[in-house]
Amino acid sequence: MEADAARYIGAGLAAIGMIGAGIGVGNVWASYISALARNPAAKDDIGANIWIGFAVTEAIALFALIIGLLALFG
């Protein structure tokens, strides 16, 4: 009985990482749009960097999801 409660608490705590990654992805794209609004000619220079930042931030969300699922079903 207590082990089930600990699993649910662990999965819920792992979900906090997904919330943070969602905020991070929003910040990445907001900064990209702001940079393009200031200097549209720099689109090619910062285009690759935006995708790298997005991928790394989204990977954190996937890691948190895997940890949550392992805590719940592992």
PyMOL Python script that loads the backbone (N, CA, C, O; Angstrom):
from pymol import cmd

cmd.read_pdbstr("""\
ATOM      1  N   MET A   1       0.818  -1.194   0.000  1.00  0.00           N
ATOM      2  CA  MET A   1       0.000   0.000   0.000  1.00  0.00           C
ATOM      3  C   MET A   1       0.864   1.261   0.000  1.00  0.00           C
ATOM      4  O   MET A   1       0.623   2.188  -0.773  1.00  0.00           O
ATOM      5  N   GLU A   2       1.887   1.287   0.885  1.00  0.00           N
ATOM      6  CA  GLU A   2       2.754   2.458   0.937  1.00  0.00           C
ATOM      7  C   GLU A   2       3.639   2.552  -0.303  1.00  0.00           C
ATOM      8  O   GLU A   2       4.025   3.642  -0.723  1.00  0.00           O
ATOM      9  N   ALA A   3       3.952   1.397  -0.879  1.00  0.00           N
ATOM     10  CA  ALA A   3       4.792   1.401  -2.082  1.00  0.00           C
ATOM     11  C   ALA A   3       4.048   2.037  -3.252  1.00  0.00           C
ATOM     12  O   ALA A   3       4.655   2.716  -4.079  1.00  0.00           O
ATOM     13  N   ASP A   4       2.741   1.819  -3.324  1.00  0.00           N
ATOM     14  CA  ASP A   4       1.964   2.450  -4.389  1.00  0.00           C
ATOM     15  C   ASP A   4       1.934   3.962  -4.217  1.00  0.00           C
ATOM     16  O   ASP A   4       2.033   4.699  -5.198  1.00  0.00           O
ATOM     17  N   ALA A   5       1.801   4.425  -2.993  1.00  0.00           N
ATOM     18  CA  ALA A   5       1.797   5.864  -2.737  1.00  0.00           C
ATOM     19  C   ALA A   5       3.134   6.483  -3.122  1.00  0.00           C
ATOM     20  O   ALA A   5       3.174   7.570  -3.699  1.00  0.00           O
ATOM     21  N   ALA A   6       4.225   5.799  -2.804  1.00  0.00           N
ATOM     22  CA  ALA A   6       5.550   6.308  -3.155  1.00  0.00           C
ATOM     23  C   ALA A   6       5.734   6.361  -4.669  1.00  0.00           C
ATOM     24  O   ALA A   6       6.375   7.278  -5.183  1.00  0.00           O
ATOM     25  N   ARG A   7       5.178   5.387  -5.384  1.00  0.00           N
ATOM     26  CA  ARG A   7       5.272   5.410  -6.847  1.00  0.00           C
ATOM     27  C   ARG A   7       4.538   6.616  -7.423  1.00  0.00           C
ATOM     28  O   ARG A   7       5.047   7.293  -8.316  1.00  0.00           O
ATOM     29  N   TYR A   8       3.350   6.879  -6.911  1.00  0.00           N
ATOM     30  CA  TYR A   8       2.569   8.004  -7.419  1.00  0.00           C
ATOM     31  C   TYR A   8       3.239   9.341  -7.089  1.00  0.00           C
ATOM     32  O   TYR A   8       3.227  10.264  -7.903  1.00  0.00           O
ATOM     33  N   ILE A   9       3.806   9.435  -5.925  1.00  0.00           N
ATOM     34  CA  ILE A   9       4.509  10.664  -5.558  1.00  0.00           C
ATOM     35  C   ILE A   9       5.739  10.848  -6.438  1.00  0.00           C
ATOM     36  O   ILE A   9       6.004  11.961  -6.892  1.00  0.00           O
ATOM     37  N   GLY A  10       6.492   9.785  -6.689  1.00  0.00           N
ATOM     38  CA  GLY A  10       7.667   9.877  -7.551  1.00  0.00           C
ATOM     39  C   GLY A  10       7.314  10.262  -8.978  1.00  0.00           C
ATOM     40  O   GLY A  10       8.012  11.063  -9.601  1.00  0.00           O
ATOM     41  N   ALA A  11       6.233   9.693  -9.497  1.00  0.00           N
ATOM     42  CA  ALA A  11       5.812  10.042 -10.854  1.00  0.00           C
ATOM     43  C   ALA A  11       5.359  11.490 -10.924  1.00  0.00           C
ATOM     44  O   ALA A  11       5.617  12.176 -11.913  1.00  0.00           O
ATOM     45  N   GLY A  12       4.691  11.955  -9.890  1.00  0.00           N
ATOM     46  CA  GLY A  12       4.260  13.354  -9.862  1.00  0.00           C
ATOM     47  C   GLY A  12       5.426  14.316  -9.778  1.00  0.00           C
ATOM     48  O   GLY A  12       5.408  15.372 -10.411  1.00  0.00           O
ATOM     49  N   LEU A  13       6.441  13.962  -9.003  1.00  0.00           N
ATOM     50  CA  LEU A  13       7.622  14.818  -8.915  1.00  0.00           C
ATOM     51  C   LEU A  13       8.390  14.841 -10.229  1.00  0.00           C
ATOM     52  O   LEU A  13       8.977  15.864 -10.581  1.00  0.00           O
ATOM     53  N   ALA A  14       8.396  13.741 -10.950  1.00  0.00           N
ATOM     54  CA  ALA A  14       9.064  13.717 -12.255  1.00  0.00           C
ATOM     55  C   ALA A  14       8.325  14.596 -13.257  1.00  0.00           C
ATOM     56  O   ALA A  14       8.938  15.118 -14.188  1.00  0.00           O
ATOM     57  N   ALA A  15       7.024  14.764 -13.081  1.00  0.00           N
ATOM     58  CA  ALA A  15       6.246  15.610 -13.993  1.00  0.00           C
ATOM     59  C   ALA A  15       6.629  17.080 -13.869  1.00  0.00           C
ATOM     60  O   ALA A  15       6.385  17.861 -14.789  1.00  0.00           O
ATOM     61  N   ILE A  16       7.218  17.461 -12.755  1.00  0.00           N
ATOM     62  CA  ILE A  16       7.664  18.848 -12.594  1.00  0.00           C
ATOM     63  C   ILE A  16       8.715  19.184 -13.651  1.00  0.00           C
ATOM     64  O   ILE A  16       8.754  20.310 -14.146  1.00  0.00           O
ATOM     65  N   GLY A  17       9.557  18.226 -13.998  1.00  0.00           N
ATOM     66  CA  GLY A  17      10.551  18.452 -15.049  1.00  0.00           C
ATOM     67  C   GLY A  17       9.914  18.721 -16.396  1.00  0.00           C
ATOM     68  O   GLY A  17      10.459  19.475 -17.202  1.00  0.00           O
ATOM     69  N   MET A  18       8.764  18.113 -16.649  1.00  0.00           N
ATOM     70  CA  MET A  18       8.067  18.354 -17.916  1.00  0.00           C
ATOM     71  C   MET A  18       7.482  19.763 -17.949  1.00  0.00           C
ATOM     72  O   MET A  18       7.454  20.398 -19.003  1.00  0.00           O
ATOM     73  N   ILE A  19       7.023  20.246 -16.817  1.00  0.00           N
ATOM     74  CA  ILE A  19       6.501  21.617 -16.749  1.00  0.00           C
ATOM     75  C   ILE A  19       7.622  22.611 -17.037  1.00  0.00           C
ATOM     76  O   ILE A  19       7.439  23.558 -17.803  1.00  0.00           O
ATOM     77  N   GLY A  20       8.773  22.392 -16.424  1.00  0.00           N
ATOM     78  CA  GLY A  20       9.912  23.280 -16.656  1.00  0.00           C
ATOM     79  C   GLY A  20      10.379  23.259 -18.096  1.00  0.00           C
ATOM     80  O   GLY A  20      10.772  24.293 -18.636  1.00  0.00           O
ATOM     81  N   ALA A  21      10.339  22.102 -18.721  1.00  0.00           N
ATOM     82  CA  ALA A  21      10.748  22.016 -20.125  1.00  0.00           C
ATOM     83  C   ALA A  21       9.749  22.739 -21.022  1.00  0.00           C
ATOM     84  O   ALA A  21      10.145  23.350 -22.015  1.00  0.00           O
ATOM     85  N   GLY A  22       8.480  22.680 -20.693  1.00  0.00           N
ATOM     86  CA  GLY A  22       7.476  23.415 -21.466  1.00  0.00           C
ATOM     87  C   GLY A  22       7.700  24.913 -21.385  1.00  0.00           C
ATOM     88  O   GLY A  22       7.569  25.621 -22.384  1.00  0.00           O
ATOM     89  N   ILE A  23       8.034  25.392 -20.213  1.00  0.00           N
ATOM     90  CA  ILE A  23       8.345  26.815 -20.057  1.00  0.00           C
ATOM     91  C   ILE A  23       9.606  27.159 -20.844  1.00  0.00           C
ATOM     92  O   ILE A  23       9.682  28.214 -21.473  1.00  0.00           O
ATOM     93  N   GLY A  24      10.596  26.265 -20.806  1.00  0.00           N
ATOM     94  CA  GLY A  24      11.842  26.504 -21.536  1.00  0.00           C
ATOM     95  C   GLY A  24      11.643  26.558 -23.042  1.00  0.00           C
ATOM     96  O   GLY A  24      12.243  27.396 -23.716  1.00  0.00           O
ATOM     97  N   VAL A  25      10.806  25.671 -23.580  1.00  0.00           N
ATOM     98  CA  VAL A  25      10.526  25.687 -25.020  1.00  0.00           C
ATOM     99  C   VAL A  25       9.829  26.987 -25.402  1.00  0.00           C
ATOM    100  O   VAL A  25      10.127  27.573 -26.443  1.00  0.00           O
ATOM    101  N   GLY A  26       8.916  27.431 -24.573  1.00  0.00           N
ATOM    102  CA  GLY A  26       8.255  28.711 -24.832  1.00  0.00           C
ATOM    103  C   GLY A  26       9.233  29.870 -24.839  1.00  0.00           C
ATOM    104  O   GLY A  26       9.118  30.775 -25.666  1.00  0.00           O
ATOM    105  N   ASN A  27      10.192  29.851 -23.928  1.00  0.00           N
ATOM    106  CA  ASN A  27      11.205  30.909 -23.889  1.00  0.00           C
ATOM    107  C   ASN A  27      12.120  30.865 -25.106  1.00  0.00           C
ATOM    108  O   ASN A  27      12.515  31.908 -25.626  1.00  0.00           O
ATOM    109  N   VAL A  28      12.455  29.673 -25.555  1.00  0.00           N
ATOM    110  CA  VAL A  28      13.317  29.539 -26.727  1.00  0.00           C
ATOM    111  C   VAL A  28      12.648  30.159 -27.953  1.00  0.00           C
ATOM    112  O   VAL A  28      13.261  30.957 -28.662  1.00  0.00           O
ATOM    113  N   TRP A  29      11.390  29.790 -28.200  1.00  0.00           N
ATOM    114  CA  TRP A  29      10.706  30.310 -29.380  1.00  0.00           C
ATOM    115  C   TRP A  29      10.363  31.789 -29.247  1.00  0.00           C
ATOM    116  O   TRP A  29      10.369  32.510 -30.245  1.00  0.00           O
ATOM    117  N   ALA A  30      10.066  32.254 -28.040  1.00  0.00           N
ATOM    118  CA  ALA A  30       9.801  33.687 -27.844  1.00  0.00           C
ATOM    119  C   ALA A  30      11.051  34.512 -28.127  1.00  0.00           C
ATOM    120  O   ALA A  30      10.969  35.592 -28.711  1.00  0.00           O
ATOM    121  N   SER A  31      12.199  34.002 -27.713  1.00  0.00           N
ATOM    122  CA  SER A  31      13.454  34.707 -27.988  1.00  0.00           C
ATOM    123  C   SER A  31      13.770  34.709 -29.479  1.00  0.00           C
ATOM    124  O   SER A  31      14.287  35.692 -30.009  1.00  0.00           O
ATOM    125  N   TYR A  32      13.461  33.613 -30.145  1.00  0.00           N
ATOM    126  CA  TYR A  32      13.690  33.523 -31.589  1.00  0.00           C
ATOM    127  C   TYR A  32      12.823  34.537 -32.341  1.00  0.00           C
ATOM    128  O   TYR A  32      13.307  35.239 -33.229  1.00  0.00           O
ATOM    129  N   ILE A  33      11.565  34.605 -31.984  1.00  0.00           N
ATOM    130  CA  ILE A  33      10.663  35.553 -32.648  1.00  0.00           C
ATOM    131  C   ILE A  33      11.087  36.985 -32.358  1.00  0.00           C
ATOM    132  O   ILE A  33      11.030  37.841 -33.241  1.00  0.00           O
ATOM    133  N   SER A  34      11.507  37.249 -31.138  1.00  0.00           N
ATOM    134  CA  SER A  34      11.976  38.586 -30.782  1.00  0.00           C
ATOM    135  C   SER A  34      13.239  38.957 -31.571  1.00  0.00           C
ATOM    136  O   SER A  34      13.376  40.090 -32.030  1.00  0.00           O
ATOM    137  N   ALA A  35      14.151  38.002 -31.724  1.00  0.00           N
ATOM    138  CA  ALA A  35      15.376  38.270 -32.475  1.00  0.00           C
ATOM    139  C   ALA A  35      15.077  38.529 -33.947  1.00  0.00           C
ATOM    140  O   ALA A  35      15.697  39.393 -34.566  1.00  0.00           O
ATOM    141  N   LEU A  36      14.123  37.776 -34.509  1.00  0.00           N
ATOM    142  CA  LEU A  36      13.768  38.002 -35.911  1.00  0.00           C
ATOM    143  C   LEU A  36      13.052  39.325 -36.106  1.00  0.00           C
ATOM    144  O   LEU A  36      13.194  39.962 -37.150  1.00  0.00           O
ATOM    145  N   ALA A  37      12.290  39.738 -35.118  1.00  0.00           N
ATOM    146  CA  ALA A  37      11.609  41.031 -35.228  1.00  0.00           C
ATOM    147  C   ALA A  37      12.607  42.182 -35.213  1.00  0.00           C
ATOM    148  O   ALA A  37      12.388  43.206 -35.860  1.00  0.00           O
ATOM    149  N   ARG A  38      13.691  42.015 -34.484  1.00  0.00           N
ATOM    150  CA  ARG A  38      14.702  43.072 -34.413  1.00  0.00           C
ATOM    151  C   ARG A  38      15.619  43.077 -35.625  1.00  0.00           C
ATOM    152  O   ARG A  38      16.021  44.139 -36.100  1.00  0.00           O
ATOM    153  N   ASN A  39      15.957  41.871 -36.137  1.00  0.00           N
ATOM    154  CA  ASN A  39      16.895  41.780 -37.253  1.00  0.00           C
ATOM    155  C   ASN A  39      16.500  40.611 -38.148  1.00  0.00           C
ATOM    156  O   ASN A  39      17.008  39.503 -37.976  1.00  0.00           O
ATOM    157  N   PRO A  40      15.600  40.846 -39.100  1.00  0.00           N
ATOM    158  CA  PRO A  40      15.158  39.745 -39.969  1.00  0.00           C
ATOM    159  C   PRO A  40      16.267  39.151 -40.840  1.00  0.00           C
ATOM    160  O   PRO A  40      16.163  38.003 -41.272  1.00  0.00           O
ATOM    161  N   ALA A  41      17.303  39.903 -41.094  1.00  0.00           N
ATOM    162  CA  ALA A  41      18.393  39.406 -41.937  1.00  0.00           C
ATOM    163  C   ALA A  41      19.213  38.323 -41.238  1.00  0.00           C
ATOM    164  O   ALA A  41      19.971  37.607 -41.893  1.00  0.00           O
ATOM    165  N   ALA A  42      19.074  38.192 -39.927  1.00  0.00           N
ATOM    166  CA  ALA A  42      19.862  37.207 -39.174  1.00  0.00           C
ATOM    167  C   ALA A  42      19.170  35.852 -39.104  1.00  0.00           C
ATOM    168  O   ALA A  42      19.574  34.992 -38.322  1.00  0.00           O
ATOM    169  N   LYS A  43      18.142  35.653 -39.906  1.00  0.00           N
ATOM    170  CA  LYS A  43      17.387  34.405 -39.834  1.00  0.00           C
ATOM    171  C   LYS A  43      18.258  33.188 -40.131  1.00  0.00           C
ATOM    172  O   LYS A  43      18.146  32.174 -39.443  1.00  0.00           O
ATOM    173  N   ASP A  44      19.102  33.267 -41.118  1.00  0.00           N
ATOM    174  CA  ASP A  44      19.949  32.128 -41.480  1.00  0.00           C
ATOM    175  C   ASP A  44      21.023  31.870 -40.419  1.00  0.00           C
ATOM    176  O   ASP A  44      21.424  30.725 -40.210  1.00  0.00           O
ATOM    177  N   ASP A  45      21.485  32.923 -39.752  1.00  0.00           N
ATOM    178  CA  ASP A  45      22.542  32.763 -38.757  1.00  0.00           C
ATOM    179  C   ASP A  45      22.051  32.086 -37.481  1.00  0.00           C
ATOM    180  O   ASP A  45      22.785  31.314 -36.866  1.00  0.00           O
ATOM    181  N   ILE A  46      20.828  32.370 -37.087  1.00  0.00           N
ATOM    182  CA  ILE A  46      20.332  31.803 -35.834  1.00  0.00           C
ATOM    183  C   ILE A  46      19.363  30.644 -36.049  1.00  0.00           C
ATOM    184  O   ILE A  46      18.834  30.099 -35.081  1.00  0.00           O
ATOM    185  N   GLY A  47      19.126  30.266 -37.283  1.00  0.00           N
ATOM    186  CA  GLY A  47      18.174  29.192 -37.575  1.00  0.00           C
ATOM    187  C   GLY A  47      18.593  27.844 -37.026  1.00  0.00           C
ATOM    188  O   GLY A  47      17.764  27.116 -36.480  1.00  0.00           O
ATOM    189  N   ALA A  48      19.869  27.496 -37.159  1.00  0.00           N
ATOM    190  CA  ALA A  48      20.337  26.204 -36.654  1.00  0.00           C
ATOM    191  C   ALA A  48      20.382  26.200 -35.129  1.00  0.00           C
ATOM    192  O   ALA A  48      20.083  25.187 -34.496  1.00  0.00           O
ATOM    193  N   ASN A  49      20.751  27.315 -34.551  1.00  0.00           N
ATOM    194  CA  ASN A  49      20.846  27.385 -33.093  1.00  0.00           C
ATOM    195  C   ASN A  49      19.490  27.219 -32.428  1.00  0.00           C
ATOM    196  O   ASN A  49      19.401  26.634 -31.349  1.00  0.00           O
ATOM    197  N   ILE A  50      18.441  27.721 -33.049  1.00  0.00           N
ATOM    198  CA  ILE A  50      17.124  27.604 -32.446  1.00  0.00           C
ATOM    199  C   ILE A  50      16.693  26.144 -32.381  1.00  0.00           C
ATOM    200  O   ILE A  50      16.086  25.723 -31.396  1.00  0.00           O
ATOM    201  N   TRP A  51      16.995  25.376 -33.405  1.00  0.00           N
ATOM    202  CA  TRP A  51      16.601  23.966 -33.404  1.00  0.00           C
ATOM    203  C   TRP A  51      17.419  23.160 -32.414  1.00  0.00           C
ATOM    204  O   TRP A  51      16.904  22.211 -31.824  1.00  0.00           O
ATOM    205  N   ILE A  52      18.675  23.512 -32.219  1.00  0.00           N
ATOM    206  CA  ILE A  52      19.495  22.831 -31.217  1.00  0.00           C
ATOM    207  C   ILE A  52      18.960  23.128 -29.827  1.00  0.00           C
ATOM    208  O   ILE A  52      18.837  22.221 -29.004  1.00  0.00           O
ATOM    209  N   GLY A  53      18.641  24.384 -29.556  1.00  0.00           N
ATOM    210  CA  GLY A  53      18.082  24.755 -28.259  1.00  0.00           C
ATOM    211  C   GLY A  53      16.745  24.092 -27.999  1.00  0.00           C
ATOM    212  O   GLY A  53      16.465  23.650 -26.885  1.00  0.00           O
ATOM    213  N   PHE A  54      15.921  24.025 -29.035  1.00  0.00           N
ATOM    214  CA  PHE A  54      14.620  23.371 -28.896  1.00  0.00           C
ATOM    215  C   PHE A  54      14.788  21.883 -28.617  1.00  0.00           C
ATOM    216  O   PHE A  54      14.098  21.333 -27.759  1.00  0.00           O
ATOM    217  N   ALA A  55      15.692  21.232 -29.328  1.00  0.00           N
ATOM    218  CA  ALA A  55      15.883  19.790 -29.164  1.00  0.00           C
ATOM    219  C   ALA A  55      16.425  19.449 -27.780  1.00  0.00           C
ATOM    220  O   ALA A  55      15.986  18.475 -27.168  1.00  0.00           O
ATOM    221  N   VAL A  56      17.363  20.232 -27.284  1.00  0.00           N
ATOM    222  CA  VAL A  56      17.925  19.966 -25.958  1.00  0.00           C
ATOM    223  C   VAL A  56      16.869  20.179 -24.877  1.00  0.00           C
ATOM    224  O   VAL A  56      16.778  19.394 -23.932  1.00  0.00           O
ATOM    225  N   THR A  57      16.077  21.232 -25.013  1.00  0.00           N
ATOM    226  CA  THR A  57      15.035  21.506 -24.026  1.00  0.00           C
ATOM    227  C   THR A  57      13.950  20.433 -24.069  1.00  0.00           C
ATOM    228  O   THR A  57      13.448  20.012 -23.027  1.00  0.00           O
ATOM    229  N   GLU A  58      13.595  20.000 -25.249  1.00  0.00           N
ATOM    230  CA  GLU A  58      12.580  18.960 -25.373  1.00  0.00           C
ATOM    231  C   GLU A  58      13.099  17.612 -24.885  1.00  0.00           C
ATOM    232  O   GLU A  58      12.323  16.789 -24.399  1.00  0.00           O
ATOM    233  N   ALA A  59      14.391  17.380 -25.009  1.00  0.00           N
ATOM    234  CA  ALA A  59      14.973  16.134 -24.502  1.00  0.00           C
ATOM    235  C   ALA A  59      14.840  16.052 -22.987  1.00  0.00           C
ATOM    236  O   ALA A  59      14.657  14.965 -22.439  1.00  0.00           O
ATOM    237  N   ILE A  60      14.929  17.180 -22.312  1.00  0.00           N
ATOM    238  CA  ILE A  60      14.752  17.187 -20.861  1.00  0.00           C
ATOM    239  C   ILE A  60      13.344  16.730 -20.506  1.00  0.00           C
ATOM    240  O   ILE A  60      13.159  15.990 -19.540  1.00  0.00           O
ATOM    241  N   ALA A  61      12.352  17.161 -21.278  1.00  0.00           N
ATOM    242  CA  ALA A  61      10.969  16.730 -21.033  1.00  0.00           C
ATOM    243  C   ALA A  61      10.824  15.233 -21.267  1.00  0.00           C
ATOM    244  O   ALA A  61      10.124  14.555 -20.514  1.00  0.00           O
ATOM    245  N   LEU A  62      11.468  14.717 -22.288  1.00  0.00           N
ATOM    246  CA  LEU A  62      11.397  13.281 -22.541  1.00  0.00           C
ATOM    247  C   LEU A  62      12.082  12.478 -21.446  1.00  0.00           C
ATOM    248  O   LEU A  62      11.599  11.413 -21.062  1.00  0.00           O
ATOM    249  N   PHE A  63      13.204  12.980 -20.941  1.00  0.00           N
ATOM    250  CA  PHE A  63      13.871  12.301 -19.834  1.00  0.00           C
ATOM    251  C   PHE A  63      12.971  12.287 -18.601  1.00  0.00           C
ATOM    252  O   PHE A  63      12.877  11.268 -17.917  1.00  0.00           O
ATOM    253  N   ALA A  64      12.317  13.395 -18.315  1.00  0.00           N
ATOM    254  CA  ALA A  64      11.413  13.455 -17.160  1.00  0.00           C
ATOM    255  C   ALA A  64      10.249  12.497 -17.341  1.00  0.00           C
ATOM    256  O   ALA A  64       9.817  11.859 -16.381  1.00  0.00           O
ATOM    257  N   LEU A  65       9.735  12.386 -18.563  1.00  0.00           N
ATOM    258  CA  LEU A  65       8.642  11.456 -18.825  1.00  0.00           C
ATOM    259  C   LEU A  65       9.089  10.005 -18.599  1.00  0.00           C
ATOM    260  O   LEU A  65       8.364   9.216 -17.995  1.00  0.00           O
ATOM    261  N   ILE A  66      10.271   9.666 -19.081  1.00  0.00           N
ATOM    262  CA  ILE A  66      10.778   8.304 -18.910  1.00  0.00           C
ATOM    263  C   ILE A  66      10.987   7.989 -17.422  1.00  0.00           C
ATOM    264  O   ILE A  66      10.658   6.893 -16.970  1.00  0.00           O
ATOM    265  N   ILE A  67      11.523   8.929 -16.674  1.00  0.00           N
ATOM    266  CA  ILE A  67      11.736   8.714 -15.246  1.00  0.00           C
ATOM    267  C   ILE A  67      10.391   8.548 -14.544  1.00  0.00           C
ATOM    268  O   ILE A  67      10.248   7.693 -13.670  1.00  0.00           O
ATOM    269  N   GLY A  68       9.406   9.359 -14.923  1.00  0.00           N
ATOM    270  CA  GLY A  68       8.077   9.218 -14.331  1.00  0.00           C
ATOM    271  C   GLY A  68       7.448   7.877 -14.631  1.00  0.00           C
ATOM    272  O   GLY A  68       6.842   7.263 -13.753  1.00  0.00           O
ATOM    273  N   LEU A  69       7.586   7.415 -15.866  1.00  0.00           N
ATOM    274  CA  LEU A  69       7.032   6.117 -16.228  1.00  0.00           C
ATOM    275  C   LEU A  69       7.766   4.974 -15.538  1.00  0.00           C
ATOM    276  O   LEU A  69       7.149   3.985 -15.143  1.00  0.00           O
ATOM    277  N   LEU A  70       9.082   5.109 -15.392  1.00  0.00           N
ATOM    278  CA  LEU A  70       9.838   4.092 -14.666  1.00  0.00           C
ATOM    279  C   LEU A  70       9.435   4.055 -13.186  1.00  0.00           C
ATOM    280  O   LEU A  70       9.350   2.988 -12.579  1.00  0.00           O
ATOM    281  N   ALA A  71       9.193   5.231 -12.625  1.00  0.00           N
ATOM    282  CA  ALA A  71       8.765   5.268 -11.226  1.00  0.00           C
ATOM    283  C   ALA A  71       7.377   4.669 -11.063  1.00  0.00           C
ATOM    284  O   ALA A  71       7.075   4.056 -10.039  1.00  0.00           O
ATOM    285  N   LEU A  72       6.549   4.845 -12.056  1.00  0.00           N
ATOM    286  CA  LEU A  72       5.165   4.364 -11.949  1.00  0.00           C
ATOM    287  C   LEU A  72       5.047   2.877 -12.249  1.00  0.00           C
ATOM    288  O   LEU A  72       4.359   2.152 -11.530  1.00  0.00           O
ATOM    289  N   PHE A  73       5.708   2.418 -13.299  1.00  0.00           N
ATOM    290  CA  PHE A  73       5.538   1.043 -13.738  1.00  0.00           C
ATOM    291  C   PHE A  73       6.762   0.151 -13.523  1.00  0.00           C
ATOM    292  O   PHE A  73       6.688  -1.062 -13.721  1.00  0.00           O
ATOM    293  N   GLY A  74       7.886   0.746 -13.119  1.00  0.00           N
ATOM    294  CA  GLY A  74       9.124  -0.026 -13.012  1.00  0.00           C
ATOM    295  C   GLY A  74       9.252  -0.830 -11.759  1.00  0.00           C
ATOM    296  O   GLY A  74      10.254  -1.518 -11.566  1.00  0.00           O
TER     297      GLY A  74
END
""", "prot")
cmd.dss("prot")
cmd.show_as("cartoon", "prot")
cmd.util.cbc("prot")
cmd.orient("prot")
